[in-house]
Every structure is written in C-alpha cells, then in structure tokens.
Amino acid sequence: MKTLIVFDLDGTLAESKAAIDDEMRSFLAGLLGVPHVQVSVISGGDWPQFETQLLANLPSGADFTKLSLLPTCGTRFYRYAGGTWNKLYSEDLNAEQKARIVAALDKEVAASGFAATKTWGPTIEDRESQITYSALGQQAPLDAKKTWDPDFSKRLKIKAALDRDLPDFSVRLGGTTSIDITLPGIDKAYGIRKLRDILGIPISDMLYVGDALFPGGNDAPVRDTGAVCIQVRDPDETKRVIETVIACES
C-alpha cells in the first residue's frame, strides 16, 4: 500500500463548492487514523474553500499533523503545527500577469459564444496564485453547474484559445464549470513534487485520487509525475477507494 494518499476536493471528496458529507467525514477521519499513512488534498479551490468544505467538517480529534493541504492547484502549501495552519509557500502571480490573464479570458469567452446569460456572482476570481474562471459565477447552484458543460466541450474550446493566447501559463479545467490558470509548470504535478520534497515521501509511495485526470483536466499533470492515479466519477466512488485503502491497511 501507499504511504501518502492524495485527493482532489471538488468532484472527488465533495460536490462542487459543497461541504464533505457525514460519510466522507467518517472515512477521512478513519484514513487519518491509519498508522504510517498520511493524507493530502490538492484542489483548484482557494484556502477559504478548504476551511469551509473540508476542515470545518472533520472531527476535532482528527490528527491534522498527518494532513497536507495544497490550494489553487498546488501553488500553495499548508501544514499544521503549533495548533494552527502555516503557509509554507505561495507561487503568486504579479499584477501584469493577472491583467494579461483576465484580458485573455474576457476576449476568448466572448469569442466562444458560451458566455452565460445568467450568472451567480463574479465569473473571474483572483486567487493570488491562480486566476479562476467560473462560467456561471462563484455562487452558482450545483444543478445549474452540472448541466452547463457536462461533456467539457465548452471549456475545452475556451482552453484551446487560451493556450494560444497565454502560451507561458498553465491552463487547466477544474470543477464543473471552471478553468484554472497558473504560472507555467506550477500545477498539481508541482504540488506532488513539493509533497515529495517537504514530506520526504517518494512519488512511488503516493496514490492520487481525482475526477479530472482526463487530458486538459487540472488533475492530469499528476500523471506526468509517475504517481499511481485513480480516476473517480464522484465522491461516492472516492468513498469506495478510501474504504479499500483502510481495509487493506487494517
């Protein structure tokens, strides 16, 4: 079995922007209680999403010292020590880079013809180390998000145009309606290598679980690291993976 189990968040541990449910809470607490196993979560979401979706819903007695959190596709890294979460690094975009990305998004979303007529909140969010485009807005209801781009075709068309406009950035699909843009090479593969370096765990001893391991998805770069990867359809499939890991370790 593996020493480090790494998860995506939205679509893997929880529904988009939603809290983990009670069953996932129990499974994650059980996994954190397995001797010699550590857990990490790498997501396109920003730190506040980690706090509300994940941390606020884990049991207070969970061993957070065995948990590593990497928001915004691994462009940031948090570890728990001294009773608090500490940021180890943040690969932030500068003002000029952010302006270029936002201009390209405005241009290519308009050109694609896929700009939504109804949105819930801002569609472009500055997450400091990542610019995220959410087609229906940051507060869109899950039902609307699930039906907007179920086959990824809309976002793949926008991504192809952004790849041409922004060749010196990483452009990946995330969540159900999102596109995440980071510095070149600062993606989930970068996060996996940082986990290796900081925790001292070889990549061969890691297992990655995510719902966007397809080409262009923001989980896909992990495949390039050589880590064993499991593609899941939704949080229910992730629960079966965790259940299997716990059973094998027990």
N, C-alpha and C positions, 0 to 999 in steps of 0.2 A: 504494500500500500504506500501512499504518498505521505510526505511529511507536511506539505502545505497545500491546502485546498483553497483555490481562488475562485471567487464568484463575481459575475456581473450583478447589478442591482435591478434596474427596471427590466421587466420581462423575464427575469431569472429568479430573483428572490422575492420580488413583489410585482404587482401590476404597476403600470406607468404612474409615477408620482404618488403611489399609494403606500401605506404602511404594510410591513410584513404582517401576515395574519397569525393567529394564535398557534396554528400547527407549525408554521415555519419558525416562529419564535422558539417553540419547544425543540425542533430539530437542530437549530443553530446552537442553542444552549447545550444540547447533548453533544454536538460536534466539538464545541469548545472544551467540553469536559473529557474528551478522549485523550489519554496520555500520549505525548510525543507528536500530537497533531496541532498545527497552527492553521488559522483561517485568515483570509484576506478578501476584501471587496474592492474591485476596481470598476468605476462607473463613470459615464459621461456627466452625471449629476454633480452639482456643486456641494460644498460641505454642508450647508443647511439641509439639503435633501437627505444626506446621510444621518443627520441628527434626528429629523422627524420620521423618516421612513424606517430606519434601522435601529439606531441607538436608543431612542425613546421607547422602543418596544421590546428590547432584550431584557431578560431578568436582571435585576440589580445585582444578583450574586454571580453573574457570568464573569469569567476570567478575561477581562479586556486586555490584559498584558499579552494574550495569545492572538490578538486581533490587530491586523494592519489595515488601514483604510486609505485608499487612493482615489480621491475625487477627480473630476474633469479628465477622465481617460488616463489617469496615471501621471498627470502633470503636477500633482501634489501628493504628499505622503504624510500621513498622521500615525503616530504611535502613542500608546497610553503609558504614562509614567507619572508617579508622584500625585496620583489622584486626578489627573487632567490629561486632555488630548493635546499633544505637542506636534506642531508642523515641522517636519524635517527639511522640506524643500518646496519651492513653488516656481515652476518654469513659466513666468508671466510673459504675456505679450506687451510690447510697448505701444504708445499712442498711435504711431504711424502704422504699425502692423494692424492694429484694431480697425483703424479708419479704412485701410485697404480691404480688409475682410468684409466689413459692413457694406462698403460701396459695391463690392462684387456680389454680395447676397442680394442687395436691392436690385441690381441690374438683372441677375440671372433668374431670380424668382419672377420678376415681371415678364421677362422674355419667355419663360417656360409656359406661361398661361395657367399655372397651377396656384396662383395666389388665392387664398381663401376669401370668400365674400363675408364670412362671419368668423371672428376670432375672439378668444378669451384671454385678454392681457397681451403684453408685448410679444412679438414674434421673434425678436432678436435680443439675446441676453448676453451681456458682458460678464463672463465668469473669471475675469482677470487672466487666467492661464488658458482660457478657451472661449471662443465665441460660439454660441449655440443658436441655431435657427430652429424654432418650433413652429411648424406651418400653421397650426390653429391657435397659437398663443400658449403662454406658460401655464394658464389655469384651465385649459380646455378639458371638458369631461371625457372620461375614458371611452364611452360608447362612440362619441364623435371621432376620437383619435383612431380607434380600431378600424373604422370604415373609410378613413381618408386615403390611405395608401397601403392596403393590405398586402399587395404584391411587390412593394418597394419601387414600382416603376416610375412614379413621380419623382421621388427623391434621387433615384439613380440618374435620371435625366438632368436634374439640377446639379448633382455631384459632378457629372461629366463636364458640364460647362464650368463649374468652379475649379475643377482640376486644370482646365486650360487657363483660366484667369489667375489662379493662385498656385502656380507650379512649385513655389517654395514654401508651401504649407501642407499639412496633412488634413485631408477632408474625408470624414467617415460618417456613415449612417448610424444613428443611435436611437433607442427608444422606439416609439411607434410613429412619430411624425418629425423626428429631429435630424439635424445634420450638425456634427461637431467639427470645429476647425481649430487646430492647434499648430504650434511650431513644428517644422519638419522633423520627423523622427521622434517627436515627443508624444507618444501614444501608448496604448496598452502594452505593447511589446517593451517599450521603455520602462513602464511600470514593473513588468515581470523581471526585467534585469535589475532594477533597483531593489526589488524584493530579494533577489539572489545576493546582491552586494551587501545590503543592510542586515538581512537576517542570517546570511551565511548558509542558505539552503540552495543546493544545486537545482537548476531548472528541471533536471531529470527526476527530481523528487517532488515536483509540483503537478497538480491536476487543476485544469481550468474548466469552469462550467459557465456557459453563456448562451444567449439566444440569438446573437448577431455574429456568428462565426462565418457567415457566408461572405463571398467576395464583396468588398465595399463596406461591410459592417464594421462597427467600431471594436468588435471583439476579434476580427480577422487577423490583425497584426500579431496576436499571440501565437498563432500557428507558426510564424516565422522563427520563433524562439526555440522551437523543439519541445515545448511543453505538451504533455498529453492533454487533449481538448475533448470536451463532451458538449455537443450541440443539444440544447433543450428547446422545447416548444413554448413552455410557460412555467410558472412557479410549481405547479403540481409535478411536472417531470423532474424539476430540481429536487423536490422532496424525496422522490424515489432514489435519486443519486445519493443524497445525504444519508438516507436510511440504509442504503447498501454499504456506504463507507463505514458508518457506525457499527453495522452488523459484522463486517469483516474485521474491524479493529477489536471488536469485543470477542 
